[in-house]
């Protein structure tokens, strides 16, 4: 078994001085896998780690920078002998109150840890030559804590998780971790360089590649198969020409990409007074294949309450018409929690995130169609509009990673969506660079604004934007996220449209070109923005004087 790319299980970030930091793992970990926790503390402090099953983990060096107020870095490794369920928790405890950040990483194909060493000199921390031998196939995990960010030199490395602020006694600390998979037998001598010389520390540990499945002999491999509506992994043993399934493990993958793209529209959300299916039937005389709905974080998704059940039944009425749904939730007003709360592991925020995933999964259980789930649509647009303040791109990426992780566990039959708004490609690409947990679909929102060529097609309009389906698919971070997830990230139009500054025939031609765009760009689904709110303010086409456009959209979205 080769060592796999680390997968983020859980992350904790204190917002005040604490003595413990506890978080559910979020992703089940079978026996025989290795979990690595990189812990970062403000001030000198002994650190200890355990899990809710009563196991105590204590491996890896304790490195403390003596310069007051100091910082502490520790890497814990554990070979899991008792499976961790998604509800099990990891607790990192520190001796004395202070700031605390930790990141839990799941490593496949490793069988334990070996030597580690760090020296601290000046503003650098160099892992001593030969102390971490890094045999071919093994992996080195490097972690650092600093009042500022850190960079890795002297060795190729891939960032696993970025910085997170922890409130300490005197200042914040940032935690940082990277991994390096060795392709040879040369010792590793990486150098961690801090951006300032204040209160830093670093540590490293080598993980040993497991030659076979733990405790077994023979040739083992992980085989992906698609059955029913979920993707699973089989761990199989091949010996003497006989293949035996040893373990069936849900890998967090979701329903396979539908064979035929869904075409739908936005025509209002779903609530006690609004029904997009009824709106479409009234305005266009057809039932749509797909509708989208935008919910707010403060709305009730709790299916143990009557109002949560009532909301679910409203969406079931949409599904009863034969329509698929894409639901996304936004925490743009920060109430009752912000994306900072989600990324920081706030217990109430994560409980609400789980309720959101369970709510949409209940619809997936009810619907014969594919169901799509999102969180944080058009984040970069809402930042520009001032609707979201005080949330960095990195923090949003961490929040979206937790959403994807929770969706894999609590909404396994839904396809997850990262829904962007095209406003700021730089911010979007930065978020993708920070993300570590893959989504199923990258949703783009291109619009044809006023004053353009009236004969522009949907495909021409898409490919004239700063993010196109082609450059999304070729983006190295999109490819990396697809590899983490186990299948390529699909592309969809989570919104698109044109305004009524164009003639009826121009808009009808634009809408009618959608199917050609789907075919040429391999889009998973498209959602036309039929609303007089939003980017263009006047995109509805079931209005007087736009009969050709109305007919074109009816033909496109009809079941």
C-alpha positions in Angstrom: 0.0 0.0 0.0 1.3 3.4 -0.9 0.9 6.3 1.6 -2.0 8.5 0.4 -2.4 12.2 0.5 -3.4 13.4 4.0 -7.1 14.1 4.5 -8.2 16.6 7.0 -10.4 15.0 9.7 -11.0 17.9 12.0 -9.5 21.2 13.0 -9.7 23.2 16.2 -9.0 26.8 16.8 -9.4 28.6 20.1 -10.8 32.1 20.4 -9.6 32.5 24.0 -7.2 31.0 26.4 -8.1 27.3 26.9 -6.8 24.1 28.6 -8.5 21.7 26.1 -9.7 21.7 22.5 -12.2 19.0 21.5 -13.7 18.2 18.1 -15.5 15.4 16.5 -13.5 13.7 13.7 -16.3 14.1 11.2 -15.0 11.2 9.1 -14.9 7.5 10.2 -11.4 6.0 10.3 -11.1 2.2 10.0 -8.7 0.2 12.0 -5.2 0.0 10.5 -5.0 3.6 9.4 -2.8 6.3 11.0 -4.1 9.6 12.4 -1.6 12.5 12.8 -2.4 15.5 14.9 -0.3 18.6 14.7 -0.8 20.7 17.7 0.2 24.4 18.1 0.1 26.3 21.4 0.9 29.8 22.6 3.4 29.7 25.4 5.4 26.8 26.7 3.1 23.9 27.5 3.1 20.1 27.7 0.5 18.7 25.4 -1.5 15.5 25.6 -4.1 13.9 23.3 -6.8 11.3 23.6 -10.0 10.2 22.0 -13.5 9.6 23.3 -13.0 5.8 23.2 -10.6 6.2 26.1 -7.4 5.8 24.1 -4.4 8.0 25.0 -2.0 9.1 22.2 1.5 10.3 23.0 4.1 10.3 20.2 6.3 12.8 18.6 8.6 15.5 20.1 7.8 18.4 22.3 9.5 21.4 21.0 9.3 24.7 22.9 10.9 28.1 21.9 12.3 29.6 25.1 12.0 33.2 24.0 9.1 34.6 26.0 6.2 34.1 25.7 7.3 31.1 23.7 5.3 28.6 21.6 4.9 24.9 21.5 4.6 22.5 18.6 3.9 18.8 18.9 3.1 16.0 16.4 1.1 13.1 17.7 0.7 9.9 15.7 -1.6 7.0 16.4 -2.1 3.7 14.6 -5.9 3.2 14.9 -6.6 -0.2 16.4 -10.2 0.6 17.4 -12.2 2.3 14.6 -13.1 5.9 15.0 -16.7 6.8 14.2 -17.7 10.2 12.9 -19.2 11.1 16.3 -16.0 10.2 18.2 -14.0 13.1 19.4 -10.3 14.0 19.7 -9.2 16.1 22.6 -5.9 17.9 22.8 -5.1 19.2 26.4 -2.4 21.6 27.4 -0.8 22.2 30.8 -2.1 25.6 31.7 -4.4 27.9 29.9 -3.4 29.5 26.6 -4.0 29.6 22.9 -4.4 26.3 21.0 -4.8 25.2 17.4 -4.7 21.6 16.1 -5.2 19.8 12.9 -6.1 16.1 12.7 -5.0 14.3 9.5 -6.0 10.8 8.3 -3.2 9.0 6.5 -3.8 5.8 4.5 -1.2 3.3 3.7 1.1 4.0 6.7 1.9 1.7 9.6 3.4 4.0 12.2 6.1 6.6 12.9 9.8 6.6 13.3 12.6 9.1 14.3 12.2 12.8 14.5 14.4 15.8 15.5 14.4 19.5 15.4 17.0 22.2 16.2 16.1 25.8 16.8 18.6 28.5 15.7 18.0 32.2 15.0 14.8 32.6 12.9 14.9 29.1 11.4 14.3 25.6 12.5 16.2 22.9 10.7 15.4 19.2 10.9 18.9 17.6 11.4 20.3 15.6 8.5 19.6 11.9 8.9 17.3 12.4 11.9 14.3 11.9 9.7 15.7 9.4 7.2 12.7 9.5 4.8 13.1 6.1 3.1 11.5 5.6 -0.3 7.7 5.5 0.0 7.7 7.1 3.5 6.2 10.4 4.3 7.6 13.3 6.5 5.1 15.5 8.3 6.5 18.9 9.3 4.7 21.3 11.6 5.5 24.8 12.9 4.0 27.3 15.2 4.7 31.0 15.0 3.3 34.4 15.7 3.4 34.9 11.9 3.4 32.5 8.9 6.2 30.1 8.1 7.7 28.8 4.8 9.4 25.5 4.0 12.7 25.4 2.1 15.2 22.7 1.4 12.6 20.1 0.5 9.6 19.8 -1.7 6.4 20.0 0.4 2.7 20.3 0.0 0.6 22.3 2.4 -1.9 20.2 4.2 -3.6 22.9 6.3 -3.0 26.6 6.6 -2.6 28.9 9.5 -5.2 29.4 12.2 -5.1 32.1 14.9 -5.2 31.0 18.5 -5.6 33.6 21.3 -2.7 33.3 23.6 -1.6 35.1 26.8 0.4 37.7 24.9 -0.4 37.3 21.2 -2.0 35.1 18.6 -0.2 31.9 17.3 -0.6 30.4 13.8 -0.4 26.6 13.2 1.1 25.2 10.0 1.7 21.7 8.6 3.1 20.2 5.4 3.9 16.8 4.1 6.6 15.3 1.8 6.4 11.9 0.2 9.9 10.5 -0.4 10.7 8.9 -3.8 14.2 7.9 -2.8 16.3 7.0 0.3 17.9 10.4 0.8 17.6 11.9 4.3 15.4 14.9 4.6 16.9 18.2 5.7 14.1 20.7 5.4 14.3 24.2 6.9 11.3 26.0 8.3 11.8 29.7 8.1 9.6 32.0 10.2 8.6 35.4 8.8 9.8 36.9 12.1 11.9 35.7 15.0 9.2 35.9 17.6 7.9 32.9 19.6 8.3 30.1 17.0 8.9 26.3 17.2 8.8 23.4 14.8 8.7 19.6 14.7 8.8 16.7 12.2 8.0 13.0 12.2 8.4 10.3 9.5 5.5 7.9 8.7 6.5 4.4 7.5 4.7 3.0 4.5 2.8 -0.2 5.2 3.8 -3.0 2.8 0.4 -4.8 3.1 -2.8 -4.4 4.9 -2.2 -4.3 8.6 -1.9 -7.8 10.2 -2.3 -9.6 6.9 -0.2 -11.1 4.1 -0.8 -11.1 0.4 -1.5 -8.5 -2.2 -4.0 -5.8 -1.1 -5.5 -2.9 -2.9 -8.4 -0.5 -2.7 -10.9 -0.9 -5.4 -13.6 1.7 -6.2 -17.0 0.5 -7.3 -20.3 2.2 -7.9 -23.4 0.5 -6.7 -26.9 1.9 -6.2 -26.5 5.6 -5.4 -23.3 5.7 -3.4 -19.6 5.2 -4.3 -17.8 2.8 -2.0 -14.3 1.4 -1.6 -13.6 -2.3 -1.3 -10.3 -3.4 0.4 -9.7 -6.7 -1.4 -7.1 -9.5 -1.0 -5.9 -11.3 -4.1 -4.2 -14.7 -3.5 -4.1 -17.8 -5.6 -6.3 -16.2 -8.2 -9.1 -15.6 -5.7 -10.3 -12.1 -4.8 -11.8 -11.7 -1.3 -13.5 -8.5 -0.1 -12.1 -7.9 3.3 -13.7 -4.6 4.1 -16.4 -2.4 2.6 -15.7 1.3 3.4 -17.7 4.3 2.4 -15.2 6.7 1.1 -17.3 9.9 1.5 -17.8 9.9 -2.3 -21.4 10.7 -3.4 -23.7 9.8 -6.2 -21.9 9.4 -9.6 -22.3 12.2 -12.0 -25.7 11.9 -13.8 -25.5 10.6 -17.3 -27.8 13.4 -18.6 -27.4 17.0 -17.6 -30.3 18.6 -15.8 -31.6 22.0 -17.0 -33.5 24.1 -14.6 -34.2 27.6 -13.3 -34.3 29.8 -10.3 -37.8 31.2 -9.8 -38.0 32.1 -6.1 -37.1 30.1 -3.0 -39.3 27.5 -1.3 -41.3 28.7 1.7 -44.9 29.0 2.9 -45.8 31.5 0.2 -43.4 30.7 -2.7 -43.2 27.5 -4.8 -40.8 27.7 -7.8 -42.5 24.7 -9.4 -45.9 26.3 -9.2 -44.4 29.6 -10.5 -42.9 27.8 -13.5 -46.1 25.9 -14.2 -48.0 29.2 -14.1 -45.4 31.3 -16.0 -44.3 28.8 -18.6 -46.8 26.0 -18.6 -44.2 23.3 -17.9 -42.8 21.5 -14.9 -39.0 22.1 -14.5 -36.3 19.4 -14.3 -34.4 21.3 -11.6 -34.9 24.3 -9.3 -32.5 26.0 -6.9 -33.3 27.5 -3.5 -31.1 29.8 -1.3 -31.6 29.5 2.5 -30.1 31.5 5.3 -28.1 30.1 8.1 -30.5 31.3 10.8 -33.4 29.3 9.3 -34.5 26.1 11.1 -33.3 22.8 9.5 -33.7 20.7 12.6 -35.9 17.7 11.7 -36.6 17.0 15.3 -38.7 20.2 15.4 -42.1 20.9 13.9 -40.9 23.9 11.9 -38.0 21.9 10.5 -40.4 19.1 9.4 -42.8 21.7 7.9 -39.9 23.1 5.9 -38.9 19.7 4.7 -42.5 19.0 3.6 -42.5 22.2 1.5 -39.5 20.8 -0.4 -41.0 17.4 -0.7 -43.9 19.0 -2.5 -41.5 20.3 -5.1 -40.0 16.8 -5.5 -43.5 15.3 -5.8 -43.7 17.2 -9.1 -40.7 15.2 -10.4 -38.3 18.1 -10.0 -34.7 17.8 -8.6 -33.4 20.4 -6.2 -30.2 22.3 -5.5 -30.2 23.8 -2.0 -27.5 26.1 -0.7 -27.2 27.9 2.6 -25.5 31.2 3.3 -24.1 32.6 6.6 -23.6 36.0 5.1 -25.2 37.9 8.0 -23.2 36.0 10.6 -26.3 35.0 12.6 -26.4 32.9 14.6 -22.9 31.9 13.4 -20.3 33.2 10.9 -18.0 31.3 8.6 -15.3 32.1 11.2 -17.4 30.1 13.7 -17.7 27.2 11.4 -14.0 27.2 10.5 -13.0 27.6 14.1 -15.0 24.5 15.2 -17.6 26.3 17.2 -19.7 23.5 18.7 -23.1 25.1 18.0 -22.0 26.1 14.4 -20.9 22.5 13.6 -24.1 21.1 15.1 -26.1 23.4 12.8 -23.9 22.3 9.9 -24.8 18.7 10.6 -28.5 19.6 10.8 -28.2 21.3 7.4 -26.6 18.2 5.8 -29.2 15.9 7.5 -32.0 18.1 6.2 -30.9 17.9 2.5 -30.1 14.1 2.9 -33.7 13.6 3.9 -34.7 15.2 0.6 -32.2 12.9 -1.2 -33.8 9.9 0.5 -37.2 11.1 -0.7 -36.2 12.1 -4.3 -35.6 9.7 -7.2 -33.6 12.6 -8.8 -30.1 13.7 -8.0 -30.0 16.2 -5.1 -27.3 18.9 -4.8 -26.1 20.6 -1.6 -24.1 23.8 -1.2 -22.9 26.3 1.4 -21.6 29.8 1.0 -22.7 30.6 -2.5 -20.9 33.6 -4.1 -18.8 34.3 -1.0 -16.5 36.7 -2.9 -19.4 38.7 -4.3 -20.9 39.1 -0.8 -17.5 40.2 0.6 -17.4 42.9 -2.1 -21.0 44.0 -1.3 -20.1 44.3 2.3 -22.6 41.6 3.3 -19.7 39.6 4.8 -16.9 41.2 6.8 -14.0 39.9 8.8 -13.8 36.6 7.0 -10.6 35.8 5.1 -10.5 33.6 2.0 -8.5 31.0 4.0 -11.1 30.9 6.7 -13.9 30.5 4.2 -11.9 27.6 2.6 -11.6 25.9 5.9 -15.3 26.4 6.6 -16.1 24.9 3.1 -13.8 22.0 3.8 -15.8 21.2 7.0 -19.0 21.5 5.0 -17.7 19.0 2.4 -16.5 16.7 5.2 -19.9 16.8 7.0 -21.8 16.3 3.8 -19.8 13.2 3.0 -21.0 11.8 6.4 -24.4 13.2 6.8 -25.6 13.8 3.2 -23.8 10.9 1.3 -26.3 10.7 -1.5 -26.0 14.4 -2.4 -23.4 16.0 -4.6 -21.6 18.9 -3.0 -21.2 22.2 -4.8 -18.7 25.1 -4.5 -20.7 27.9 -6.0 -18.8 31.0 -7.1 -19.9 34.4 -8.5 -17.2 35.3 -11.0 -16.7 38.7 -9.4 -13.2 38.1 -8.1 -11.2 35.3 -9.8 -8.2 36.0 -7.7 -10.1 35.4 -4.5 -11.7 32.3 -5.9 -8.4 30.8 -7.0 -6.9 31.7 -3.6 -9.8 29.8 -1.9 -9.2 26.8 -4.1 -5.6 26.9 -3.1 -6.5 26.7 0.6 -9.1 24.0 0.2 -8.1 20.5 1.2 -11.4 18.6 0.9 -12.8 18.1 -2.6 -16.3 19.0 -3.7 -18.3 17.2 -6.4 -19.2 20.2 -8.5 -17.7 23.6 -9.2 -20.6 26.0 -9.9 -20.1 29.0 -12.1 -22.4 32.1 -12.4 -21.7 33.8 -15.7 -24.1 36.5 -17.0 -24.5 38.4 -20.2 -24.7 42.0 -19.3 -26.2 44.8 -21.2 -24.4 46.4 -24.2 -23.0 43.2 -25.5 -23.2 41.4 -28.8 -26.9 40.4 -29.2 -25.9 37.1 -31.0 -23.6 35.9 -28.2 -24.3 32.3 -27.2 -24.2 30.8 -23.7 -20.9 29.0 -24.6 -19.3 32.2 -26.0 -20.5 34.2 -22.9 -19.0 31.5 -20.5 -15.7 31.4 -22.4 -15.4 35.2 -22.3 -15.3 35.2 -18.5 -12.2 35.0 -16.3 -13.2 31.5 -15.2 -14.2 29.1 -17.9 -15.1 25.4 -17.7 -11.8 24.6 -19.5 -9.5 26.5 -17.2 -11.4 25.3 -14.1 -10.9 21.7 -15.1 -7.2 22.3 -15.8 -6.6 24.2 -12.6 -4.0 22.3 -10.5 -6.0 22.8 -7.3 -9.2 21.6 -8.8 -7.4 18.5 -10.0 -5.9 18.0 -6.5 -9.3 18.3 -4.9 -10.7 15.8 -7.4 -7.9 13.4 -6.5 -8.7 13.8 -2.8 -12.3 13.1 -3.5 -11.6 10.2 -5.8 -13.2 11.5 -9.1 -12.8 14.7 -11.2 -14.7 17.8 -10.1 -17.6 18.4 -12.5 -18.6 21.9 -13.7 -22.1 23.4 -13.7 -23.8 26.7 -14.2 -25.4 27.3 -10.8 -26.7 30.6 -12.2 -26.6 32.2 -15.6 -28.8 34.6 -17.5 -29.1 37.8 -19.5 -31.0 41.0 -19.0 -33.9 42.4 -20.9 -31.9 45.2 -22.5 -31.8 42.7 -25.5 -34.6 42.0 -27.8 -36.9 39.0 -27.4 -35.3 37.2 -30.3 -31.8 37.8 -28.9 -32.7 36.4 -25.5 -34.6 33.4 -27.0 -31.5 32.6 -29.1 -29.3 32.9 -26.1 -31.5 30.5 -24.0 -31.8 28.1 -26.9 -28.0 27.9 -27.1 -27.8 26.3 -23.6 -27.9 22.7 -24.8 -25.0 23.2 -27.2 -23.0 24.7 -24.3 -23.9 21.7 -22.1 -22.7 19.3 -24.8 -19.5 21.2 -25.7 -18.4 21.9 -22.1 -19.7 18.7 -20.4 -21.8 20.7 -17.9 -23.5 18.6 -15.1 -26.5 21.0 -14.8 -27.6 24.5 -15.6 -29.9 26.9 -13.7 -31.3 29.9 -15.6 -31.8 33.0 -13.3 -35.5 33.8 -14.0 -35.8 36.7 -11.6 -35.8 40.5 -11.5 -33.5 40.4 -8.5 -29.8 39.6 -8.8 -26.9 40.7 -11.0 -29.0 42.2 -13.9 -32.2 43.0 -11.9 -34.4 42.3 -14.9 -33.8 38.7 -16.1 -37.4 37.3 -16.0 -38.7 36.2 -19.4 -42.3 35.2 -18.5 -43.3 38.9 -18.9 -45.2 40.8 -21.6 -43.3 41.2 -24.9 -41.0 38.2 -24.5 -43.0 35.3 -25.9 -40.1 33.8 -27.8 -37.9 33.9 -24.8 -40.6 32.3 -22.6 -41.1 29.5 -25.1 -37.3 28.9 -25.4 -36.9 28.6 -21.6 -40.0 26.4 -21.3 -38.6 24.0 -23.9 -35.2 24.0 -22.2 -36.2 23.3 -18.6 -39.3 21.1 -19.1 -39.3 17.6 -17.8 
